[in-house]
Structures are given as C-alpha cells and as structure tokens.
Amino acid sequence: MSKESEIFIGAIDQGTSSSRFLIFDTKGQVVASHQAEYQNFYAKAGWVEKDPNQIMESVETVVVGACRRFNALGYDASQIKSVGITNQRETTVAFDSETGEPLTNAIVWSDVRTKDLVHQMVEDAGSATRFATINGLPITTYFSATKMRWMLENVPEVQAARERGTLRFGTIDTWLIYKLTGNYITDVTNASRTMLMDIKTFKWHDECLEFFNVKREELPEIRSSAEVYGTIREGRLAGVPIAGCLGDQQAAMVGQSCFDAGEAKNTYGTGCFMLFNTGEQPIFSKNGLLTT
C-alpha cells in the first residue's frame, strides 16, 4: 500500500494538566502525536479553575504539532478520516450561546468550593443518595451539577445569561465539540457524571434538573459515544468529522476492550479510578460505589 492511500484516525485527549493529539493507523499504532501542558488557576484554597479558551488553544496547538510531525513522515492531514475526543470528566464550562464565549473560568472536577452548598443540598434532599437510583451518584462537590448551581448563585455573568436565555453549560467534551463544529452535544459517559442524567433512559431527568436549578435548554443534547457529531470547521483538520466521544476513564476501558460483564480497568493519571463492567443493566451500590 502506498503512503498516499493509507488512512488514519485522530484522537484529542484533553486532560487535567495537558492536551494531546494522537494520530493512529488502522492497526491502532500511534504514528504521530503532540502534547502541551497548560495552566490551572487557584484563586482560593480548594478552588481549581481553568480558562476554557486556553483549553481550546491548547487543543489547537497539539493538533498543529502532531500534523507537522505527520507531514514530516510523508503523510497529509487529508488522510485523517475521523477524530475522537476523550476528556477530563465533571469539569464544567458556562458559556454564552450568542457570543460563543465563556462566562467565567471552568470549575475543575477536583474543586471543592461547593462544599457548603453541598451540605445544604444534602440537608434539603434528606440524604446524599436521594437521587442515586436515578443518576447513580451521591450529592458531592465532585460532579457537575453542584458546580452549575454554584455558578448560578455566585457569578453575575452566568445569572445575566440565564435572564437573556443564552446560558449554556457543558463538560469539556461539549465545549470542544461546540468550538470545533458549532454543535451543542455531549455523550452518555460525560452526561452520566453530571448528576442530571437518568442512567436508565439516557435523558436529562426533570426531578434532578429542578433540584439543582438547571434548565433543560441550558444543557446539550445527549448522544451516543460513537456517531458523527459534526465536522471540524477550520484549521488543519477542516472537514474531518468528529465521530467518537467518551469521558477519559470510560475511554480507557473501551481502549482496553473491556466489553464483557465482569471485566475491569484501572486508570492511573491525576487520580486513580477503577471501572467495572456490570453488563447492560445498571447496578446500584449500597456501599458507596458509583454507577455511571
């Protein structure tokens, strides 16, 4: 096979401390890649923030870097036939649908500024596990819905955007796909980490939305993890479809082919996570494990 006839797949890996773009051949081997770290902000003790535009810029940087290395090997970006995204989960962006710009810094998954709000919400709910049989999760600082509610109660720009009807929330996958394609979507793996999705129906759940004070129109459409979400509008990958999206731990599990019930996968990064495949039906733990 000539170099010109070979086809490749790209992967955007947007993590907690860096972004990477990798180009794979059809045998799953990495042909070219580029990685770039970027800055976190710590405005107060326990606060962890990121500039959403800086995240997007880091992705653009690594795409250019990997494509240059790809070109140096004698290939062309037109041979990349689709791109997938894997991303840090729970990190939450609020942006304006008219301007396409962030309304405030993203609140990172490890941020604990919502702890007092969480204590109040647990008291209001009667239990931290009030919605666990719906969304599989306890009410904690970790997941996206508490971050959304904190922004609504503490960030004037977010409040003003709600009044205008232009407020949009999303996890990092949503932000990247929106900026790259103009489409406003998320996948089930990321949606399952918000506390707002019914993990049996894969839809936003009315009772959860009401409790966390998030409107349905402020959330992206939930899609499967493997379909075409749109095509990249500009840059080195203009015209290439984005055709896969999974939160990082679930992506690692798929990457290791843990497709059968009973198979498990540990991931080691900024944190350590164990995922266990329970099959096609959710199992709700009585011992503090999460169901996503």
C-alpha positions as CSV (number, residue, x, y, z in Angstrom):
1,M,0.0,0.0,0.0
2,S,1.3,3.5,-0.9
3,K,1.6,6.1,1.7
4,E,-0.9,8.2,-0.1
5,S,-3.6,5.5,0.1
6,E,-3.3,4.9,3.9
7,I,-6.0,6.2,6.2
8,F,-5.7,7.3,9.8
9,I,-7.8,8.3,12.9
10,G,-7.1,11.2,15.1
11,A,-7.7,11.4,18.9
12,I,-8.0,14.6,21.0
13,D,-7.1,13.7,24.7
14,Q,-8.0,16.7,26.8
15,G,-6.7,16.0,30.3
16,T,-6.5,17.8,33.7
17,S,-3.0,19.1,33.2
18,S,-2.3,18.8,29.4
19,S,-3.8,18.2,26.0
20,R,-2.6,15.7,23.4
21,F,-3.4,14.9,19.8
22,L,-2.6,11.4,18.5
23,I,-2.8,10.0,15.0
24,F,-3.3,6.3,14.7
25,D,-3.0,3.9,11.8
26,T,-5.6,1.2,11.1
27,K,-3.7,-1.2,13.3
28,G,-4.0,1.1,16.3
29,Q,-0.4,2.2,16.3
30,V,0.5,5.8,17.1
31,V,2.1,7.4,14.0
32,A,2.4,10.9,15.3
33,S,1.5,12.9,18.4
34,H,2.0,16.1,20.3
35,Q,1.3,17.1,23.9
36,A,1.1,20.5,25.6
37,E,0.6,21.4,29.2
38,Y,-1.5,24.4,30.3
39,Q,-2.2,26.5,33.3
40,N,-4.5,25.9,36.3
41,F,-5.7,28.8,38.5
42,Y,-6.1,28.6,42.2
43,A,-7.9,31.7,43.3
44,K,-8.6,30.4,46.8
45,A,-7.8,27.4,48.9
46,G,-9.7,24.4,47.4
47,W,-10.6,26.3,44.2
48,V,-9.3,24.8,40.9
49,E,-10.1,26.7,37.7
50,K,-9.2,26.7,34.0
51,D,-9.6,29.2,31.2
52,P,-11.9,27.5,28.7
53,N,-10.3,29.4,25.8
54,Q,-6.9,28.3,27.0
55,I,-8.1,24.7,26.9
56,M,-9.3,25.2,23.3
57,E,-6.0,26.9,22.4
58,S,-4.0,24.0,23.8
59,V,-6.0,21.6,21.6
60,E,-5.3,23.7,18.5
61,T,-1.6,23.7,19.4
62,V,-1.3,20.0,19.7
63,V,-3.3,19.4,16.5
64,V,-0.9,21.6,14.6
65,G,2.2,20.0,16.3
66,A,1.0,16.4,15.6
67,C,0.1,17.2,12.0
68,R,3.5,18.7,11.4
69,R,5.2,15.5,12.5
70,F,2.7,13.6,10.4
71,N,3.6,15.7,7.4
72,A,7.3,15.1,8.0
73,L,6.6,11.4,7.7
74,G,5.3,11.9,4.2
75,Y,1.6,11.9,5.0
76,D,-1.1,14.6,4.6
77,A,-3.9,15.7,7.1
78,S,-6.5,14.8,4.4
79,Q,-5.7,11.1,5.2
80,I,-7.2,11.5,8.7
81,K,-10.7,10.3,8.2
82,S,-12.2,11.0,11.6
83,V,-11.4,12.3,15.1
84,G,-12.5,11.1,18.5
85,I,-12.4,13.1,21.8
86,T,-11.7,11.9,25.3
87,N,-11.7,14.4,28.1
88,Q,-11.4,15.1,31.8
89,R,-14.9,14.5,33.3
90,E,-17.1,16.7,35.5
91,T,-15.1,19.9,34.8
92,T,-17.8,22.4,33.9
93,V,-17.9,25.3,31.5
94,A,-20.6,28.1,31.3
95,F,-20.7,30.0,28.1
96,D,-23.0,32.3,26.1
97,S,-24.8,30.9,23.0
98,E,-24.8,34.2,21.2
99,T,-21.1,35.1,21.6
100,G,-19.7,31.5,21.9
101,E,-17.5,32.8,24.7
102,P,-17.1,31.6,28.3
103,L,-18.9,33.4,31.1
104,T,-16.4,32.5,33.7
105,N,-13.5,30.1,34.2
106,A,-14.3,26.4,34.1
107,I,-14.6,24.8,37.5
108,V,-12.4,21.7,37.6
109,W,-13.6,18.3,38.8
110,S,-11.3,18.4,41.9
111,D,-12.5,21.8,43.0
112,V,-14.3,21.8,46.4
113,R,-15.7,25.4,46.6
114,T,-19.2,23.9,46.7
115,K,-18.8,22.0,50.0
116,D,-21.0,24.4,52.0
117,L,-23.6,24.4,49.2
118,V,-23.4,20.6,49.1
119,H,-24.0,20.3,52.9
120,Q,-27.1,22.5,52.4
121,M,-28.3,20.4,49.4
122,V,-27.9,17.2,51.3
123,E,-30.0,18.6,54.1
124,D,-32.6,19.8,51.7
125,A,-32.7,16.4,49.9
126,G,-32.8,14.4,53.2
127,S,-29.9,12.2,52.1
128,A,-26.8,12.4,49.9
129,T,-28.1,9.5,48.0
130,R,-31.6,11.0,47.3
131,F,-31.2,10.7,43.5
132,A,-28.8,7.7,43.4
133,T,-31.3,5.3,41.9
134,I,-31.9,7.8,39.1
135,N,-28.4,9.2,38.4
136,G,-26.2,6.6,40.1
137,L,-24.3,9.3,42.1
138,P,-24.3,10.9,45.6
139,I,-24.6,14.6,46.0
140,T,-21.0,15.8,46.4
141,T,-18.6,18.5,45.3
142,Y,-17.2,16.2,42.6
143,F,-20.0,16.2,40.0
144,S,-21.0,18.9,37.5
145,A,-24.5,19.9,38.8
146,T,-23.2,21.3,42.0
147,K,-20.7,23.4,40.1
148,M,-23.5,24.7,37.8
149,R,-25.7,25.7,40.7
150,W,-22.7,27.4,42.4
151,M,-22.2,29.4,39.2
152,L,-25.8,30.4,39.1
153,E,-25.8,31.6,42.6
154,N,-22.4,33.4,42.6
155,V,-21.4,34.6,39.1
156,P,-23.3,37.7,37.8
157,E,-22.4,36.9,34.2
158,V,-24.0,33.5,34.4
159,Q,-27.1,35.0,36.1
160,A,-27.4,37.6,33.3
161,A,-27.0,35.0,30.6
162,R,-29.8,33.0,32.1
163,E,-32.1,36.0,32.1
164,R,-31.2,36.6,28.4
165,G,-31.9,32.9,27.6
166,T,-28.3,32.5,26.3
167,L,-26.8,30.4,29.1
168,R,-25.3,27.1,28.2
169,F,-23.5,24.6,30.4
170,G,-21.2,21.8,29.3
171,T,-18.4,19.5,30.3
172,I,-15.2,19.7,28.4
173,D,-16.3,17.4,25.6
174,T,-19.3,19.7,24.9
175,W,-17.1,22.8,24.9
176,L,-14.6,21.3,22.4
177,I,-17.2,19.9,20.1
178,Y,-19.1,23.3,20.2
179,K,-16.0,25.3,19.4
180,L,-14.8,22.8,16.7
181,T,-18.2,22.1,14.9
182,G,-20.7,24.6,16.3
183,N,-22.9,21.8,17.5
184,Y,-24.1,21.6,21.2
185,I,-23.9,18.0,22.3
186,T,-22.5,15.6,24.9
187,D,-22.2,11.8,25.1
188,V,-23.7,9.5,27.6
189,T,-20.5,8.8,29.5
190,N,-19.9,12.5,30.2
191,A,-23.6,13.2,30.9
192,S,-23.6,10.4,33.4
193,R,-21.2,12.4,35.6
194,T,-23.3,15.5,35.9
195,M,-26.0,14.1,38.4
196,L,-28.6,15.3,35.9
197,M,-29.0,12.2,33.6
198,D,-31.2,9.2,34.2
199,I,-28.8,6.4,33.6
200,K,-31.7,4.1,32.6
201,T,-33.1,6.3,29.9
202,F,-30.0,8.4,29.0
203,K,-32.1,11.6,29.2
204,W,-31.9,14.6,31.5
205,H,-34.2,13.9,34.4
206,D,-36.8,16.5,35.4
207,E,-36.5,16.0,39.2
208,C,-32.8,16.3,39.1
209,L,-32.9,19.4,36.9
210,E,-35.4,21.1,39.3
211,F,-33.4,20.2,42.4
212,F,-30.1,21.6,41.0
213,N,-31.9,24.6,39.4
214,V,-30.7,23.8,35.9
215,K,-32.9,24.3,32.9
216,R,-33.1,21.7,30.1
217,E,-32.4,24.2,27.4
218,E,-29.1,25.1,29.2
219,L,-27.8,21.6,28.6
220,P,-26.5,19.9,25.5
221,E,-28.3,17.1,23.6
222,I,-27.2,13.7,24.9
223,R,-25.8,11.4,22.1
224,S,-24.2,8.0,21.9
225,S,-20.4,7.7,22.3
226,A,-19.9,6.6,18.7
227,E,-21.5,8.6,15.9
228,V,-20.8,11.6,13.8
229,Y,-21.4,14.8,15.8
230,G,-20.3,17.3,13.1
231,T,-17.3,18.3,11.0
232,I,-14.5,20.5,12.1
233,R,-14.9,23.9,10.6
234,E,-11.4,25.3,10.3
235,G,-7.7,24.6,10.9
236,R,-5.6,21.6,9.9
237,L,-8.5,19.3,10.3
238,A,-11.2,21.3,8.5
239,G,-13.8,19.0,7.0
240,V,-12.9,16.0,9.2
241,P,-15.8,14.5,11.2
242,I,-15.8,14.1,14.9
243,A,-17.1,10.6,15.3
244,G,-16.4,9.5,18.9
245,C,-16.6,10.9,22.4
246,L,-16.1,9.3,25.8
247,G,-15.0,10.6,29.3
248,D,-11.4,9.7,29.9
249,Q,-11.9,6.7,32.3
250,Q,-14.6,5.1,30.1
251,A,-12.4,5.8,27.0
252,A,-9.6,3.9,28.6
253,M,-11.9,1.0,29.4
254,V,-13.0,0.9,25.7
255,G,-9.4,1.2,24.6
256,Q,-8.6,-2.0,26.6
257,S,-11.6,-3.8,25.1
258,C,-13.4,-4.3,28.4
259,F,-16.6,-5.0,26.6
260,D,-17.8,-8.0,28.7
261,A,-19.6,-8.0,32.0
262,G,-17.1,-8.7,34.8
263,E,-14.1,-7.1,33.2
264,A,-12.5,-4.2,35.0
265,K,-9.9,-1.5,34.3
266,N,-7.8,0.8,36.4
267,T,-6.6,4.1,35.1
268,Y,-3.7,6.0,36.6
269,G,-3.4,9.7,36.0
270,T,-4.1,12.8,38.1
271,G,-6.3,10.3,40.1
272,C,-6.7,6.5,40.2
273,F,-10.0,5.1,39.0
274,M,-11.3,1.5,38.8
275,L,-14.2,0.8,36.4
276,F,-16.1,-2.5,36.4
277,N,-18.3,-3.6,33.5
278,T,-21.7,-4.6,35.0
279,G,-23.3,-5.5,31.7
280,E,-26.3,-3.9,30.1
281,Q,-28.2,-3.2,33.4
282,P,-27.1,-0.6,36.0
283,I,-26.3,-2.0,39.4
284,F,-26.8,0.4,42.3
285,S,-24.3,0.0,45.1
286,K,-25.2,0.0,48.8
287,N,-21.6,0.6,49.7
288,G,-20.7,3.9,48.2
289,L,-19.6,2.8,44.7
290,L,-20.8,5.0,41.7
291,T,-23.0,3.8,38.9
292,T,-22.2,5.6,35.6
